[in-house]
């Protein structure tokens, strides 16, 4: 019989609630499993990738260009 990998019993959620402050245009970077996603202030996906640093830098450049 094949053995299944057991799920971790951690109650910690990877997605923490964030609040948007008026005038704050910084993108939000959140981990989704092994990937990182950057969202703009409206909640639209900017970039999805495996490196947090690359996602953060790309999202910051996109936000600066949009202003």
Backbone atoms as SQL, in Angstrom:
CREATE TABLE atoms (id INTEGER PRIMARY KEY, chain TEXT, resi INTEGER, resn TEXT, atom TEXT, x REAL, y REAL, z REAL);
INSERT INTO atoms VALUES
  (1, 'A', 1, 'UNK', 'N', 0.827, -1.185, 0.000),
  (2, 'A', 1, 'UNK', 'CA', 0.000, 0.000, 0.000),
  (3, 'A', 1, 'UNK', 'C', 0.873, 1.250, 0.000),
  (4, 'A', 2, 'UNK', 'N', 0.560, 2.221, -0.847),
  (5, 'A', 2, 'UNK', 'CA', 1.351, 3.450, -0.833),
  (6, 'A', 2, 'UNK', 'C', 1.031, 4.282, 0.413),
  (7, 'A', 3, 'UNK', 'N', 2.036, 4.919, 0.926),
  (8, 'A', 3, 'UNK', 'CA', 1.836, 5.774, 2.092),
  (9, 'A', 3, 'UNK', 'C', 1.591, 7.197, 1.631),
  (10, 'A', 4, 'UNK', 'N', 0.638, 7.836, 2.256),
  (11, 'A', 4, 'UNK', 'CA', 0.328, 9.223, 1.932),
  (12, 'A', 4, 'UNK', 'C', 1.140, 10.164, 2.799),
  (13, 'A', 5, 'UNK', 'N', 1.473, 11.289, 2.242),
  (14, 'A', 5, 'UNK', 'CA', 2.163, 12.314, 3.019),
  (15, 'A', 5, 'UNK', 'C', 1.126, 12.994, 3.909),
  (16, 'A', 6, 'UNK', 'N', 1.384, 13.049, 5.193),
  (17, 'A', 6, 'UNK', 'CA', 0.443, 13.658, 6.123),
  (18, 'A', 6, 'UNK', 'C', 0.531, 15.176, 6.049),
  (19, 'A', 7, 'UNK', 'N', -0.606, 15.801, 6.128),
  (20, 'A', 7, 'UNK', 'CA', -0.662, 17.260, 6.148),
  (21, 'A', 7, 'UNK', 'C', -0.202, 17.766, 7.510),
  (22, 'A', 8, 'UNK', 'N', 0.411, 18.931, 7.521),
  (23, 'A', 8, 'UNK', 'CA', 0.840, 19.498, 8.792),
  (24, 'A', 8, 'UNK', 'C', -0.383, 19.995, 9.559),
  (25, 'A', 9, 'UNK', 'N', -0.312, 19.942, 10.854),
  (26, 'A', 9, 'UNK', 'CA', -1.437, 20.340, 11.690),
  (27, 'A', 9, 'UNK', 'C', -1.274, 21.759, 12.210),
  (28, 'A', 10, 'UNK', 'N', -0.473, 22.546, 11.518),
  (29, 'A', 10, 'UNK', 'CA', -0.244, 23.921, 11.941),
  (30, 'A', 10, 'UNK', 'C', -1.494, 24.756, 11.689),
  (31, 'A', 11, 'UNK', 'N', -1.861, 25.552, 12.656),
  (32, 'A', 11, 'UNK', 'CA', -3.039, 26.413, 12.526),
  (33, 'A', 11, 'UNK', 'C', -2.688, 27.780, 11.963),
  (34, 'A', 12, 'UNK', 'N', -1.413, 28.013, 11.717),
  (35, 'A', 12, 'UNK', 'CA', -0.994, 29.307, 11.207),
  (36, 'A', 12, 'UNK', 'C', -1.415, 29.459, 9.747),
  (37, 'A', 13, 'UNK', 'N', -2.062, 30.560, 9.432),
  (38, 'A', 13, 'UNK', 'CA', -2.506, 30.815, 8.070),
  (39, 'A', 13, 'UNK', 'C', -1.416, 31.575, 7.320),
  (40, 'A', 14, 'UNK', 'N', -1.092, 31.171, 6.072),
  (41, 'A', 14, 'UNK', 'CA', -0.068, 31.891, 5.322),
  (42, 'A', 14, 'UNK', 'C', -0.546, 33.256, 4.854),
  (43, 'A', 15, 'UNK', 'N', -1.846, 33.447, 4.736),
  (44, 'A', 15, 'UNK', 'CA', -2.412, 34.710, 4.278),
  (45, 'A', 15, 'UNK', 'C', -2.872, 35.498, 5.491),
  (46, 'A', 16, 'UNK', 'N', -2.145, 36.547, 5.816),
  (47, 'A', 16, 'UNK', 'CA', -2.497, 37.367, 6.961),
  (48, 'A', 16, 'UNK', 'C', -3.284, 38.562, 6.473),
  (49, 'A', 17, 'UNK', 'N', -4.246, 38.984, 7.262),
  (50, 'A', 17, 'UNK', 'CA', -5.066, 40.111, 6.848),
  (51, 'A', 17, 'UNK', 'C', -4.224, 41.379, 6.832),
  (52, 'A', 18, 'UNK', 'N', -4.343, 42.135, 5.792),
  (53, 'A', 18, 'UNK', 'CA', -3.622, 43.399, 5.642),
  (54, 'A', 18, 'UNK', 'C', -4.653, 44.488, 5.401),
  (55, 'A', 19, 'UNK', 'N', -4.369, 45.663, 5.887),
  (56, 'A', 19, 'UNK', 'CA', -5.277, 46.773, 5.648),
  (57, 'A', 19, 'UNK', 'C', -4.604, 47.751, 4.705),
  (58, 'A', 20, 'UNK', 'N', -5.384, 48.365, 3.861),
  (59, 'A', 20, 'UNK', 'CA', -4.868, 49.361, 2.947),
  (60, 'A', 20, 'UNK', 'C', -5.044, 50.736, 3.579),
  (61, 'A', 21, 'UNK', 'N', -3.960, 51.478, 3.667),
  (62, 'A', 21, 'UNK', 'CA', -3.995, 52.807, 4.231),
  (63, 'A', 21, 'UNK', 'C', -4.114, 53.783, 3.075),
  (64, 'A', 22, 'UNK', 'N', -4.956, 54.782, 3.243),
  (65, 'A', 22, 'UNK', 'CA', -5.130, 55.769, 2.194),
  (66, 'A', 22, 'UNK', 'C', -3.793, 56.426, 1.871),
  (67, 'A', 23, 'UNK', 'N', -3.397, 56.415, 0.626),
  (68, 'A', 23, 'UNK', 'CA', -2.123, 56.973, 0.205),
  (69, 'A', 23, 'UNK', 'C', -1.008, 55.947, 0.167),
  (70, 'A', 24, 'UNK', 'N', -1.274, 54.740, 0.607),
  (71, 'A', 24, 'UNK', 'CA', -0.266, 53.684, 0.582),
  (72, 'A', 24, 'UNK', 'C', -0.416, 52.920, -0.723),
  (73, 'A', 25, 'UNK', 'N', 0.555, 53.071, -1.634),
  (74, 'A', 25, 'UNK', 'CA', 0.473, 52.425, -2.939),
  (75, 'A', 25, 'UNK', 'C', 1.441, 51.260, -3.072),
  (76, 'A', 26, 'UNK', 'N', 2.077, 50.869, -1.967),
  (77, 'A', 26, 'UNK', 'CA', 3.021, 49.765, -2.021),
  (78, 'A', 26, 'UNK', 'C', 2.299, 48.456, -2.320),
  (79, 'A', 27, 'UNK', 'N', 2.881, 47.621, -3.171),
  (80, 'A', 27, 'UNK', 'CA', 2.268, 46.323, -3.452),
  (81, 'A', 27, 'UNK', 'C', 2.405, 45.386, -2.262),
  (82, 'A', 28, 'UNK', 'N', 1.497, 44.442, -2.164),
  (83, 'A', 28, 'UNK', 'CA', 1.519, 43.455, -1.098),
  (84, 'A', 28, 'UNK', 'C', 2.015, 42.148, -1.683),
  (85, 'A', 29, 'UNK', 'N', 3.005, 41.531, -1.032),
  (86, 'A', 29, 'UNK', 'CA', 3.570, 40.267, -1.492),
  (87, 'A', 29, 'UNK', 'C', 3.178, 39.183, -0.500),
  (88, 'A', 30, 'UNK', 'N', 2.555, 38.114, -1.011),
  (89, 'A', 30, 'UNK', 'CA', 2.042, 37.027, -0.174),
  (90, 'A', 30, 'UNK', 'C', 2.567, 35.708, -0.707),
  (91, 'A', 31, 'UNK', 'N', 2.867, 34.789, 0.209),
  (92, 'A', 31, 'UNK', 'CA', 3.355, 33.474, -0.176),
  (93, 'A', 31, 'UNK', 'C', 2.181, 32.541, -0.406),
  (94, 'A', 32, 'UNK', 'N', 2.204, 31.825, -1.539),
  (95, 'A', 32, 'UNK', 'CA', 1.207, 30.803, -1.876),
  (96, 'A', 32, 'UNK', 'C', 1.953, 29.492, -2.085),
  (97, 'A', 33, 'UNK', 'N', 2.106, 28.713, -1.034),
  (98, 'A', 33, 'UNK', 'CA', 2.879, 27.474, -1.153),
  (99, 'A', 33, 'UNK', 'C', 4.334, 27.801, -1.389),
  (100, 'A', 34, 'UNK', 'N', 4.874, 27.387, -2.546),
  (101, 'A', 34, 'UNK', 'CA', 6.267, 27.696, -2.882),
  (102, 'A', 34, 'UNK', 'C', 6.380, 28.957, -3.723),
  (103, 'A', 35, 'UNK', 'N', 5.267, 29.522, -4.119),
  (104, 'A', 35, 'UNK', 'CA', 5.282, 30.693, -4.987),
  (105, 'A', 35, 'UNK', 'C', 4.969, 31.955, -4.198),
  (106, 'A', 36, 'UNK', 'N', 5.351, 33.089, -4.761),
  (107, 'A', 36, 'UNK', 'CA', 5.068, 34.398, -4.189),
  (108, 'A', 36, 'UNK', 'C', 4.215, 35.179, -5.177),
  (109, 'A', 37, 'UNK', 'N', 3.238, 35.905, -4.663),
  (110, 'A', 37, 'UNK', 'CA', 2.363, 36.710, -5.508),
  (111, 'A', 37, 'UNK', 'C', 2.369, 38.140, -5.004),
  (112, 'A', 38, 'UNK', 'N', 2.402, 39.090, -5.932),
  (113, 'A', 38, 'UNK', 'CA', 2.353, 40.510, -5.589),
  (114, 'A', 38, 'UNK', 'C', 1.042, 41.077, -6.114),
  (115, 'A', 39, 'UNK', 'N', 0.342, 41.804, -5.249),
  (116, 'A', 39, 'UNK', 'CA', -0.942, 42.404, -5.596),
  (117, 'A', 39, 'UNK', 'C', -0.850, 43.912, -5.439),
  (118, 'A', 40, 'UNK', 'N', -1.584, 44.658, -6.294),
  (119, 'A', 40, 'UNK', 'CA', -1.609, 46.105, -6.162),
  (120, 'A', 40, 'UNK', 'C', -2.666, 46.512, -5.140),
  (121, 'A', 41, 'UNK', 'N', -2.882, 47.828, -4.987),
  (122, 'A', 41, 'UNK', 'CA', -3.797, 48.311, -3.957),
  (123, 'A', 41, 'UNK', 'C', -5.254, 47.937, -4.238),
  (124, 'A', 42, 'UNK', 'N', -5.576, 47.603, -5.487),
  (125, 'A', 42, 'UNK', 'CA', -6.944, 47.200, -5.833),
  (126, 'A', 42, 'UNK', 'C', -7.144, 45.692, -5.739),
  (127, 'A', 43, 'UNK', 'N', -6.101, 44.970, -5.386),
  (128, 'A', 43, 'UNK', 'CA', -6.206, 43.529, -5.243),
  (129, 'A', 43, 'UNK', 'C', -5.944, 42.755, -6.522),
  (130, 'A', 44, 'UNK', 'N', -5.453, 43.435, -7.564),
  (131, 'A', 44, 'UNK', 'CA', -5.146, 42.745, -8.821),
  (132, 'A', 44, 'UNK', 'C', -3.747, 42.161, -8.764),
  (133, 'A', 45, 'UNK', 'N', -3.594, 40.979, -9.333),
  (134, 'A', 45, 'UNK', 'CA', -2.306, 40.296, -9.357),
  (135, 'A', 45, 'UNK', 'C', -1.343, 41.029, -10.284),
  (136, 'A', 46, 'UNK', 'N', -0.145, 41.331, -9.781),
  (137, 'A', 46, 'UNK', 'CA', 0.885, 41.979, -10.586),
  (138, 'A', 46, 'UNK', 'C', 1.834, 40.927, -11.144),
  (139, 'A', 47, 'UNK', 'N', 2.349, 40.050, -10.275),
  (140, 'A', 47, 'UNK', 'CA', 3.320, 39.035, -10.689),
  (141, 'A', 47, 'UNK', 'C', 3.213, 37.830, -9.762),
  (142, 'A', 48, 'UNK', 'N', 3.508, 36.658, -10.330),
  (143, 'A', 48, 'UNK', 'CA', 3.542, 35.410, -9.583),
  (144, 'A', 48, 'UNK', 'C', 4.863, 34.728, -9.911),
  (145, 'A', 49, 'UNK', 'N', 5.647, 34.381, -8.884),
  (146, 'A', 49, 'UNK', 'CA', 6.951, 33.770, -9.147),
  (147, 'A', 49, 'UNK', 'C', 7.476, 33.016, -7.947),
  (148, 'A', 50, 'UNK', 'N', 8.682, 32.449, -8.104),
  (149, 'A', 50, 'UNK', 'CA', 9.286, 31.638, -7.053),
  (150, 'A', 50, 'UNK', 'C', 10.228, 32.417, -6.149),
  (151, 'A', 51, 'UNK', 'N', 10.640, 33.594, -6.544),
  (152, 'A', 51, 'UNK', 'CA', 11.573, 34.387, -5.746),
  (153, 'A', 51, 'UNK', 'C', 10.858, 35.611, -5.182),
  (154, 'A', 52, 'UNK', 'N', 10.870, 35.751, -3.859),
  (155, 'A', 52, 'UNK', 'CA', 10.192, 36.870, -3.221),
  (156, 'A', 52, 'UNK', 'C', 10.855, 38.193, -3.604),
  (157, 'A', 53, 'UNK', 'N', 12.184, 38.217, -3.631),
  (158, 'A', 53, 'UNK', 'CA', 12.909, 39.443, -3.946),
  (159, 'A', 53, 'UNK', 'C', 12.596, 39.935, -5.351),
  (160, 'A', 54, 'UNK', 'N', 12.592, 39.031, -6.318),
  (161, 'A', 54, 'UNK', 'CA', 12.311, 39.417, -7.701),
  (162, 'A', 54, 'UNK', 'C', 10.874, 39.917, -7.829),
  (163, 'A', 55, 'UNK', 'N', 9.929, 39.223, -7.194),
  (164, 'A', 55, 'UNK', 'CA', 8.522, 39.646, -7.242),
  (165, 'A', 55, 'UNK', 'C', 8.340, 41.024, -6.618),
  (166, 'A', 56, 'UNK', 'N', 9.004, 41.261, -5.469),
  (167, 'A', 56, 'UNK', 'CA', 8.884, 42.545, -4.778),
  (168, 'A', 56, 'UNK', 'C', 9.454, 43.680, -5.621),
  (169, 'A', 57, 'UNK', 'N', 10.643, 43.475, -6.201),
  (170, 'A', 57, 'UNK', 'CA', 11.266, 44.516, -7.013),
  (171, 'A', 57, 'UNK', 'C', 10.447, 44.821, -8.262),
  (172, 'A', 58, 'UNK', 'N', 9.945, 43.789, -8.938),
  (173, 'A', 58, 'UNK', 'CA', 9.153, 43.990, -10.151),
  (174, 'A', 58, 'UNK', 'C', 7.864, 44.745, -9.819),
  (175, 'A', 59, 'UNK', 'N', 7.204, 44.344, -8.727),
  (176, 'A', 59, 'UNK', 'CA', 5.953, 45.003, -8.329),
  (177, 'A', 59, 'UNK', 'C', 6.198, 46.459, -7.964),
  (178, 'A', 60, 'UNK', 'N', 7.292, 46.753, -7.271),
  (179, 'A', 60, 'UNK', 'CA', 7.608, 48.137, -6.911),
  (180, 'A', 60, 'UNK', 'C', 7.855, 48.983, -8.157),
  (181, 'A', 61, 'UNK', 'N', 8.570, 48.407, -9.148),
  (182, 'A', 61, 'UNK', 'CA', 8.809, 49.143, -10.405),
  (183, 'A', 61, 'UNK', 'C', 7.508, 49.407, -11.141),
  (184, 'A', 62, 'UNK', 'N', 6.617, 48.428, -11.171),
  (185, 'A', 62, 'UNK', 'CA', 5.334, 48.605, -11.865),
  (186, 'A', 62, 'UNK', 'C', 4.480, 49.692, -11.199),
  (187, 'A', 63, 'UNK', 'N', 4.484, 49.723, -9.876),
  (188, 'A', 63, 'UNK', 'CA', 3.702, 50.728, -9.141),
  (189, 'A', 63, 'UNK', 'C', 4.274, 52.120, -9.383),
  (190, 'A', 64, 'UNK', 'N', 5.611, 52.227, -9.397),
  (191, 'A', 64, 'UNK', 'CA', 6.239, 53.528, -9.653),
  (192, 'A', 64, 'UNK', 'C', 5.920, 54.039, -11.048),
  (193, 'A', 65, 'UNK', 'N', 5.887, 53.141, -12.046),
  (194, 'A', 65, 'UNK', 'CA', 5.575, 53.535, -13.415),
  (195, 'A', 65, 'UNK', 'C', 4.127, 53.967, -13.546),
  (196, 'A', 66, 'UNK', 'N', 3.237, 53.375, -12.780),
  (197, 'A', 66, 'UNK', 'CA', 1.817, 53.675, -12.888),
  (198, 'A', 66, 'UNK', 'C', 1.448, 55.016, -12.276),
  (199, 'A', 67, 'UNK', 'N', 2.289, 55.530, -11.371),
  (200, 'A', 67, 'UNK', 'CA', 1.962, 56.797, -10.707),
  (201, 'A', 67, 'UNK', 'C', 2.115, 57.964, -11.598);
